[in-house]
Amino acid sequence: MEHKGRLLILANAESTVYCFRRELIEKLVKDGYEVFVSFPCEKYAKVIEATGCTVIDTKVNKKGRNPFEELSLIAEYKNIIKTIKPDLVVTYTIKPNIYGGLAARKLNVKYINTVTGLGVVFMKNSPLNLYVRHLLKKALKKSSCVFFENEYNLKLLTDSGICKAPTVLTSGTGVNLELYKFEDMTDSDKVGFVVVSHLLKDKGYDEIFEVVKRIKDKYGDKVRFDIVGRMPNNTYKKQIDELVDNGYIVYHGEIRQEEVRLILKNGQCLIHASHHEGLSNAVMEACATGRPAIVTDIPGCREVVDDNVNGYLFEKCNASELYECVDRFINLPFDARKKMGIAARRKVEREFDRNSVIETYESIIAQTIKDAECEK
């Protein structure tokens, strides 16, 4: 097989590689690329390595603010690049984008970045956030291409001058439509709602918990709430314990994709109350399964949900509007809920197939390596 080049992929978490990038890595290896993937190894490293890539265990503290720790990450990325000698570095998420981009730029190695979301960095103009934006601008300056997952983020970074590199807009990571198959919605006396996201304030859990209590107090056993997600800190531990003990929710913690799909199959609607997104994988996957979604009316959610067609939109941080949407869904006839689920699947098939996202990445990667060879 023709050797097309050596790639180094930098990511901040094993779970994002396992859940959203495995198919891309597998395709790149199959098509003749030598692929190295850097991330903090946990439990899926062997599964990821089974795609044919080489895994490099790299410590990345996603929430870390220690300047010495951050500088050590740049040094680590430089060492990896010097050792691997890649033809191209591909980065995902804010820290690999910044520190991986700066390292590749310093070593004069071609690189492309993916902005998966802007998070809190663009929500407040604190000195730290302003400095992070400055670093991001420096890192993206020499990028061969920057991928964006929604138009809002693309416009914000280009209009502000932070990103002056060539850009490509994709449908997020897309959805593996074979993995997330359409599942017929089951008619039941109990309406099941599912929440899939880390238990963080900016994922909208203050609003979700308020609505769960009101809805359960009103409808009792007619409704069920399943919550899936890792608890990165103990902020909500007391509330979760109380809600579980009082029968308001079923909490599953962090579970495998196969188990999430089963919970979605047994439910009838996803709730996603996030305050900011790149393009929500949880919403795309639920819709692929044939489940409508009630989501915040923000970039990264509204692209997937057409209001009153395959779900409902509500104002960010507005628990009253979320309550109204949940209440409205409960009172829909079953056939109307099912119709929304079918519309959800069709929209994902049309607009969010992961295969098309993979093709876009492969095209940009091949062209970037070709351009680099011509420059030599």
Salt bridges, closest charged atoms under 4 A:
GLU23 OE1 - ARG354 NH1 3.00
ASP31 OD2 - LYS27 NZ 2.71
GLU34 OE1 - ARG6 NE 2.99
GLU70 OE1 - LYS95 NZ 3.04
GLU149 OE2 - ARG21 NH2 3.76
ASP159 OD2 - LYS155 NZ 2.60
ASP202 OD2 - HIS276 NE2 2.82
ASP206 OD2 - LYS201 NZ 2.60
GLU207 OE1 - HIS275 NE2 2.93
ASP226 OD2 - ARG224 NE 2.72
ASP226 OD1 - HIS252 NE2 2.68
ASP241 OD2 - LYS237 NZ 2.91
GLU254 OE1 - ARG230 NE 3.92
GLU258 OE1 - ARG256 NH1 3.79
GLU259 OE1 - ARG256 NE 3.71
GLU277 OE2 - LYS203 NZ 3.08
GLU277 OE2 - HIS272 NE2 2.79
ASP297 OD1 - ARG302 NE 2.85
ASP306 OD2 - LYS347 NZ 3.32
ASP327 OD1 - LYS218 NZ 3.04
GLU349 OE2 - ARG345 NE 2.94
GLU351 OE2 - LYS347 NZ 3.06
GLU351 OE2 - ARG350 NH2 3.99
GLU362 OE1 - LYS27 NZ 2.96
GLU375 OE2 - LYS110 NZ 3.13
